[in-house]
Amino acid sequence: MTDDFKPLFLARLTQLLDAKGMAERERTTWLRDLLEIDLSSANRKLKGGIAFNIEEVAKVAKAVSCSTDYLLGLKEGSARDALPGLAFQGLGVQATLLCDRLLEQETMVVSAKKRNASNGDDATIAWISRQSSAQNAQFIGWKDDEHGGWWLGNLEDAPEHAALHRVYASLALDASISAYRVAVLDDRAEAAEVMQGFLEQAGYAADTYTRVADLSQALQRIRYDAFVLDWSMGRGETTEGLMEEIRQRHVAGTPIMLITGEASELEIERAIDQHGVRYFQKTGLFKPIIAQLKKDLREQG
């Protein structure tokens, strides 16, 4: 592969691995095993230091379910067939909608509940417009700003002043399949809400908190499947005590994602050793956190 193809190849490969939920720390090992090369060479290939030959490009394309032409920038469609589809992964299921009328950049996939459904616990996968657009739509979706999460229904079901999104398609799931519920704690409400948005896009239900006491109280009545916690809560308060409480109240191994830029190295090591958290530097990048969370929940079963 020439240097002309290398930047686009690596960029598209990164996007596809992100979409698969593969954490960055796992990719070097994945490539090593796929190409049967040493770890150092795999690392240099992923960083652009060593070029991929055409046989290696073909192996990578097969592994990430796309064409070699797409990886090399020779065409725009990433799938092997003509319909790339809009994929959803969450709620313990995977689904892909194949439709040549839906453009991926204009459509998003969310987990939702139907208003006035016979069983309020039924989960639904919905393919909806990214932009607020309900003109001539028979079925719409809207986000519950007070409690979070998405709802589906008719125009008369929607609350006043809600941003309405056209529903292109929906798939109802059995009541036994429900969204993983994640608690997000950050002393800055806007940061917690951004994290909540990324989690909901990944198919999770997410509740936000800005005070340790509020989440601690919620633990008495809500069973969360995972936690995303900031370390420093201001005025010298940290979430270390809360981690211990989570471990006492919840199933062993419940994922805890710790995000901070303020904890000392000793504090981070203690949190990892004593409470089994996953540590992430607070950089504003959320995809690695979501990818690790998906992996941990999948392994937990």
C-alpha positions in Angstrom: 0.0 0.0 0.0 1.4 3.4 -1.0 1.7 6.4 1.3 -1.2 8.0 -0.8 -3.6 5.5 0.7 -2.2 5.2 4.2 -3.9 8.2 6.0 -7.4 7.4 4.7 -6.9 3.7 5.3 -6.0 4.2 8.9 -8.8 6.8 9.5 -11.4 4.4 8.1 -10.0 1.4 10.0 -10.2 3.5 13.2 -13.8 4.4 12.5 -14.8 0.8 11.8 -13.1 -0.4 15.0 -14.8 2.3 17.0 -18.2 1.2 15.6 -17.4 -2.4 16.6 -16.8 -1.1 20.2 -13.1 -2.3 20.2 -11.1 -0.4 22.9 -7.9 1.2 21.7 -5.8 -0.9 24.1 -7.1 -4.1 22.4 -6.4 -3.2 18.8 -2.7 -4.0 18.7 -3.3 -7.5 20.0 -6.2 -7.9 17.6 -4.0 -7.0 14.6 -1.1 -9.1 15.8 -3.3 -12.2 16.0 -5.1 -11.4 12.7 -1.9 -10.9 10.6 0.2 -13.3 12.7 3.0 -10.7 13.3 4.8 -9.5 16.4 3.2 -7.0 18.7 5.8 -4.3 17.9 5.0 -4.5 14.2 1.3 -4.5 14.8 1.6 -1.3 16.9 3.7 0.4 14.2 1.2 -0.5 11.5 -1.7 1.0 13.5 0.4 4.2 14.0 1.4 4.4 10.3 5.0 3.5 10.8 4.8 0.4 8.7 2.6 0.0 5.6 0.1 -2.8 5.1 0.6 -5.0 2.0 -2.4 -5.8 -0.1 -2.8 -9.3 1.5 -2.9 -7.7 4.9 -5.5 -5.1 3.7 -7.7 -7.9 2.4 -7.5 -9.7 5.8 -8.3 -6.5 7.7 -11.3 -5.8 5.4 -12.7 -9.3 5.9 -12.3 -9.0 9.7 -14.1 -5.7 9.9 -16.8 -6.7 7.3 -16.1 -4.1 4.7 -14.5 -4.0 1.2 -10.9 -3.3 0.5 -12.0 -0.6 -1.9 -13.6 1.3 1.0 -10.6 1.0 3.3 -8.3 2.3 0.5 -10.7 5.2 -0.3 -11.7 3.9 -3.7 -15.4 4.0 -2.8 -17.6 5.5 -0.1 -19.9 2.6 0.8 -18.3 0.6 3.7 -20.3 -2.6 3.4 -19.7 -5.5 0.9 -23.2 -5.1 -0.6 -25.0 -2.0 -1.9 -26.9 -1.3 1.3 -24.7 -0.5 4.3 -27.6 -0.3 6.7 -28.1 1.5 10.0 -26.9 -0.6 12.9 -28.0 -0.7 16.5 -26.2 -2.5 19.4 -27.6 -2.3 22.9 -30.4 -3.8 25.1 -28.5 -7.1 24.7 -29.3 -7.3 21.0 -27.9 -6.2 17.6 -30.1 -5.1 14.7 -29.4 -3.6 11.3 -32.0 -1.8 9.1 -31.3 -2.1 5.4 -33.0 0.6 3.4 -31.7 2.6 0.4 -33.9 5.5 1.3 -32.3 6.3 4.7 -29.0 8.1 4.7 -26.8 7.2 7.6 -25.7 10.9 8.2 -29.4 11.9 8.4 -30.6 9.1 10.6 -29.9 7.8 14.1 -30.9 4.7 16.0 -32.1 4.9 19.6 -33.7 2.7 22.3 -37.2 4.0 23.2 -40.5 3.1 24.7 -43.9 3.6 23.0 -46.4 5.9 24.6 -49.7 4.1 25.6 -48.2 0.7 24.8 -50.0 -2.3 26.3 -46.8 -3.2 28.3 -44.9 -0.1 29.4 -41.8 -2.2 30.0 -41.4 -3.2 26.3 -38.3 -1.8 24.7 -38.2 -0.6 21.2 -35.4 0.1 18.7 -36.3 3.1 16.6 -34.6 4.6 13.5 -35.4 8.3 13.6 -34.3 11.6 11.9 -31.2 13.3 13.5 -32.8 16.7 13.0 -36.1 17.8 14.5 -38.5 17.0 11.6 -42.1 15.8 12.0 -43.7 17.2 8.9 -46.2 14.7 7.5 -45.0 12.1 9.9 -47.5 9.6 11.2 -45.2 8.3 14.0 -42.7 10.5 15.9 -40.1 10.3 18.6 -39.1 12.8 21.3 -36.7 12.9 24.2 -37.9 13.2 27.8 -35.8 16.1 29.0 -36.9 15.6 32.6 -36.2 11.9 33.0 -34.1 11.2 30.0 -34.7 8.5 27.4 -36.7 8.5 24.1 -40.5 8.0 23.6 -42.5 7.1 20.5 -46.0 8.0 19.7 -48.4 10.1 17.7 -48.4 13.9 17.5 -51.1 14.2 20.2 -49.0 12.1 22.5 -46.0 14.4 22.5 -45.5 17.0 25.2 -45.8 20.7 24.3 -42.6 22.3 23.0 -40.8 19.0 22.6 -38.4 18.6 19.7 -40.1 16.0 17.4 -38.2 13.5 15.2 -39.6 11.5 12.3 -39.7 7.8 13.0 -38.7 5.8 9.9 -38.9 2.4 11.4 -39.3 0.7 14.8 -38.7 -2.8 16.2 -40.5 -3.8 19.4 -38.6 -6.2 21.7 -39.9 -8.7 24.2 -40.4 -7.3 27.7 -37.7 -9.7 29.0 -35.1 -7.6 27.0 -34.5 -4.3 28.7 -31.9 -1.5 28.4 -28.9 -1.6 30.7 -29.3 1.3 33.2 -26.2 3.4 33.9 -25.8 6.1 36.6 -23.6 9.1 35.7 -22.2 11.3 38.4 -20.3 14.5 37.8 -20.4 17.7 39.8 -20.9 19.6 36.5 -24.4 19.0 35.2 -23.5 19.8 31.6 -20.7 17.2 31.6 -23.1 14.6 33.1 -25.7 15.4 30.4 -23.1 15.0 27.6 -22.1 11.6 28.9 -25.8 10.7 29.2 -26.3 11.6 25.5 -23.5 9.3 24.4 -24.8 6.4 26.5 -28.3 6.8 25.1 -27.0 6.8 21.6 -25.3 3.5 22.4 -28.6 2.0 23.5 -28.4 2.5 27.3 -30.8 4.2 29.7 -28.9 6.8 31.8 -29.6 8.8 34.9 -27.5 11.8 35.9 -26.5 13.0 39.3 -24.4 16.0 40.5 -24.1 15.1 44.2 -22.8 12.0 45.8 -25.6 12.0 48.4 -28.2 11.9 45.7 -26.8 8.9 43.9 -26.1 7.2 47.3 -29.8 7.6 48.1 -30.8 6.3 44.7 -28.8 3.1 45.3 -31.4 2.1 47.9 -34.2 1.9 45.3 -32.5 1.5 41.9 -30.3 -1.3 40.7 -27.9 0.0 38.1 -26.0 -2.1 35.7 -23.0 0.2 35.5 -21.6 3.5 36.8 -19.7 6.4 35.2 -18.2 8.5 38.0 -16.1 11.6 38.3 -13.5 11.5 41.0 -13.5 15.0 42.4 -16.9 16.4 43.5 -15.6 19.8 44.7 -14.6 21.1 48.2 -12.3 18.1 48.7 -15.0 15.5 48.3 -14.3 12.4 46.2 -16.3 9.4 45.1 -14.1 6.8 46.8 -16.6 6.2 49.6 -19.4 5.8 47.0 -17.4 3.2 45.1 -17.2 1.1 48.3 -21.0 1.5 48.8 -21.6 0.4 45.2 -19.5 -2.7 45.7 -21.5 -3.5 48.9 -24.9 -3.0 47.3 -24.4 -4.3 43.8 -23.4 -7.5 42.1 -19.7 -8.2 42.2 -18.1 -7.0 39.0 -20.7 -4.3 38.2 -18.7 -2.0 35.8 -17.5 1.3 37.3 -15.9 3.8 34.8 -13.8 6.4 36.7 -13.2 9.6 34.7 -10.9 12.3 36.1 -8.1 14.6 35.5 -7.6 15.6 39.2 -6.9 12.3 41.1 -3.3 11.6 42.1 -1.6 8.5 40.8 -1.8 6.9 44.3 -5.6 7.6 44.4 -6.1 6.1 41.0 -4.1 3.0 41.9 -6.1 2.6 45.1 -9.4 2.9 43.2 -8.3 0.3 40.7 -6.9 -2.2 43.2 -9.6 -1.9 45.9 -12.7 -1.2 43.8 -11.9 -2.7 40.4 -12.7 0.5 38.5 -11.8 1.3 34.9 -9.8 4.5 34.8 -10.0 7.1 32.0 -8.3 10.5 31.8 -10.9 13.3 31.4 -10.2 14.4 27.8 -13.6 15.0 26.3 -13.4 11.7 24.3 -16.3 9.4 25.1 -16.0 6.6 22.5 -13.3 4.6 24.4 -15.4 4.8 27.6 -18.5 3.5 25.7 -16.4 0.7 24.0 -15.0 -0.5 27.4 -18.5 -0.3 29.0 -20.0 -2.5 26.2 -17.2 -5.0 26.6 -17.5 -5.2 30.4 -21.3 -5.5 30.3 -21.1 -8.2 27.6 -18.6 -10.2 29.6 -20.7 -9.8 32.8 -23.7 -11.3 30.9 
